[in-house]
Amino acid sequence: MTPENHDGLLVQPGTTQCLGNLFVVQEGVFDPELGRIDTTHEEAERHNGILDQALIEGLDTCEIGDEGAFYLEGKPGNFRVTTWLGNVVSDDVTLTRQMVTFRRNGKVFQGKLIEDGNLFLFKRIK
């Protein structure tokens, strides 16, 4: 599949559907759902960077009930929430069992870690 480039974001041809995070490896560029993508490493890395920043900025304007996915990094007493690229979203984080709560700019988000990994889906709760 050859995506369309919309100011750096890669979208599915003929749609406004933005691709998610892309894996950039020596063998090429891959989308987790669509498989191999016909684009350059540079375009894929630019896409990932723009997407990463948009996800962070989106937290600052989201409403209660809005959802997303981030990653929990660190150790007890020093947790942080990060994007797929490792950019820090918040270091005001608590972990109770598998439940992650984090705060950013006066907003509170909560979600559950997915099976023994560091990915978690969250909702804004306050």
N, C-alpha and C positions, 0 to 999 in steps of 0.2 A: 504494500500500500504506500502510495506517495502522498504525504500530507500537504495541505496548503499552508503557507507561511503567512500569518496575519500579524505583522509587526513583531515578529519574533516568536509568537505563540504558534504552535503547530496544531492544526485542526483537521478533522476528517474531511475529505474532499466533498464539496457541495453542501456542507453543513456549517453550523457554528459550534459543533461539538469539539471542545478542546481535548487534546490528548492529555493523559495523566503524566506522571513521572516516567521518564524514559531511561532504560538501561543502556549505557554507552560502554561497549566493550570492543576489544580489538576486532572481533568478527563482524561488528556492525552495531546498529541501534535497534533496540527491541522495546515494544510496548507489552506490558504483562497480559493484556487481553487480545491484542491484535497480532502479536508476533513481530516479525522483522518489519522495520519501517525503512523506506527508501529516503534517507536524508543523511546529511553529513554529521559527523561528531560535533562540529562547532554549532550547527543549528540546533541539535538536540540539547547540548549543554546550555545554550542561550535560552531555549524553551524552558528547561528545568529551572533555571535561575529566575526567569520572569514568573513562572508558576509559583515557585517557592515564595517570592516576595508578595505576590497577590494573596496567597493563603494567609500569610502573617497579617497583612494590612486588612484583610477581610474580618479578622477577629475584632478589630477596633470599631467596626460598623455593624456587626452582626446583632441579631435580636435574640431574646430568650427563646430557646427551643431550636435554634439553628445548630447544625451538626457539622462534624468534620472528623479528621483523623490526623494524629501526630504520633510522636514517639517519646517514650520515657527513657532517659539516659541517666547515668550516674549511680550513686550508692546512697543508702539511707543517710539522711542529714544533708545530702548534697545532690538531690535530684534536680533535673531540669527537663523541660518539655522542648523537643526540637522538631524541625521539619525533616523531610526525607534527606535533604542535603546537609543536615546537621546544624542549621541556623537556630539559635536559641529563641524560643517563643516566650518562655517564662522560666524563672528560677524560683518562683514562689509556688512550690509544689508539695503536696502531701500524698502519701501512698498508704492506704489502709486495706490490707489484704490485696485484692486485685483492683481496687477502686482508686483511680487517679483524680485528684482535684487540683486545679491550677488557677491562678489569678493573673489577669493582665489588664492594666489600665482601668481598674475598678470593676471589672467583669469577672464572674466566676464560671468555670467550666468543669464538667465532671464526666468521666467515662471509665470503662472497664478494660483492663489489659486483655489482649487476645492470647489465649493458651500459651503460656510459657514464653512469650515473646515480649518485645518492647513496644509493639504497635498497639494503640488504643483508639477506639472510636469515642467521641465525646459530644456533649450537648452543652450549650450555654444555659446555666441554671439561674444566674442572678446578674 
